């Protein structure tokens, strides 16, 4: 699977070749450090002074390298696909090898960082339900008004939370149909390919 870069990203990455291979290696390590600790303008300013380049050029280059590395790690691009993806940038073979080595050295760490940044959603634990039917009231002697009450128990990290939901049977049937449709969609080749690339 090839990584598709926008024209703007190609332009920012293309500016790196003017800085030289050593500078690109240093900016690559800076990009990985910024992924670990978050964005820091001071680090880019220090790198710009050291490389005697514009702060804007360095910052855009680091951001473009961060995008290249994170998207490649997210999609688990192979060595060959990574080389083919950066081949369109017109870098020298030496620079291509440097970027490939940077990617291979940091791929697992970048994936773990991205995994930590993913939101922690509650997970299903158990479900209780009850069907209540109102057959009549003072004003209406002959009515049938069914209500389904659902008590959903969720695991939220170490805590257990409970959500109580009430609905009528027709809405519940519609919800079941939508969930079954989503499960059927997950069995398509397209979704299987996406799920395989996300692991």
N, C-alpha and C positions, 0 to 999 in steps of 0.2 A: 504494500500500500504506500503510495507516494504522498508526501506532505505538500499541499498546495499553498504557495505563498502569494500574498497579494503584491501588487506593484509597489506599494509603499514599503512593505517589509523587505522586498528585494532591493529597493533603493537604500534603505537603512543598513541592510547587511552588506550591500555592495560598497558602502563607504568604509567598511572595515578593512578592505584589501589595501587601502591607501595607508593605513596605520602600520602595516607590517605584521608578520606572523607572530612575533613575540608579544606584540601589543594585543593581538586578537586572543592569544592564549591567556593573557592576564585579564582581559575583559570577560572571557568565558568563565574563568574562576570567580571573578567578581559577580557575574550573573548568577552562578550557583550559590554564592554566599548571600546574595540579596534574596534569593528564593528561600533560603533558610531563615533569614532574620527579617525580611521585609524590606521595602524600599528605603533607601538612604541617599539623600542628595549629596551629603558630605563625601561619601565614598566615591561617587562619580566625579565630584570636583577634584578630589585628591588624585584620582586616576588620570583626569584630564591634565592636571599640572605635571604629573610624572611623564605622561606621554607627549606633552606639549601639543595638545589638540584642544579643540573647542569643547566646552562642557556639554553643549547641545549634541554634538556629534557622538561623544562618548555615551551620553545618556540614551540616545536613540539606538546606538549600536548594542548597548547592554540590554535594552528592552527587546530588541529584535532577537538577540541571542537567547534571552529568557524564553521568548515565544517559541523559537526553533527547538530548544531543548525540551520545554514542557510538552509541547504538542507531539514531538517525536516520542518522548517517554510515555505519554498518555496512550498513544496508539501502538506502542511497542513495535516501532518500525525496525525492520531488520537492517543490518549493516549495508547491504546492497541498496535497499530502498532509501536509506538515509543519504548515501552517496549520490544516488540518482536525483534526490530532492534538492540537494545543494549544488548539483552540477549546473543547473540553470543560472546560478549566480556568476559563473565565469571565473571562479577562484582558481589559483594555481593548485597543482596536485599536492604540494606541501601543505597549503592551507586547508584543503579538503581533508587530508589525513589528520591534521591537527583538530579540526572540528569533529571528525568521526571519533577520534580518541577521547575527546572531551565528552562527547555523548555517551560512549561506551563506559567510561569511567564513572559517570554520574547518573546513569539511567536508573539504577535501583534506588538511589537516594532521592532522586527527583520524584519517582513514583511514590515513595513513602511519604514525602512532604505533601504531595497532592492528596494522598489518602488521609493525612491528618487534617487537611483543610476542608475535606468533604464534610457536609453537615451530618451530624449524628441524629438520625430519625428514630422515633420510638418503634419498637417491633411488637408484633402480635404475641400475646400470651394465651388468652382464653376469651371465650364469648359466652354470655348468658342471654337468653331471650325469653320473651313472654308475649302472648297474644291476648289482648283485651278486646272484648266486643260489647259495645253498648247496644242493647236491644230496644230500649225505650227510654223516654224521659217524660217529664210532666207535660210538656207541650206537644211532643210527638210520641204517640203511643206505639207506632209501628215503624221502627227505623233500625237499620243495621249499620253500625259505625265501628269497623274494626281498626285497631291500632296495634302496631308491633313495637314493643319496647326492647331495645338492645343495650346490653351492658357490656362494653368492650374493655377488657383488661390489657394494658400495654406495658412493656418493659422499656423504661426510659433510663438508659445507663444502668445504674444499680437500683433505681427506684421503680416502683410499680404504680402506674396511674390508671384511673378508671374514667371512661367516657360513657355517658348515658345518652342514647339517641332514640327518638321516637319518629315513626313514619307510618304511612298507610301502606297496605299491601301492594297497591299498584306501583307506587314509587319504589318500593323494595324490589319488585320484579324487574322494573326498568334498570335499577342499579345492578342487579344480578346479571342481566343481559349485557350491560356495558362491561362488567368485569370479565364475563366469559369471552366477549369479543376481544378485550385486551389480552387475555391469556392466549386466545387463538392467534392474535397478531404476534405474540412472542415466539410462536412456533415457525414463523416464516423465516426464510433463509436470510433476508436482510437484517432482521432483529438478531438472529443467531450470530451473524458476522459482527454486528456492533457489540453484542455482549462479549464475544470472544476477544475483541480488541480492547475492551475496557478492563479485562482481568490483568 
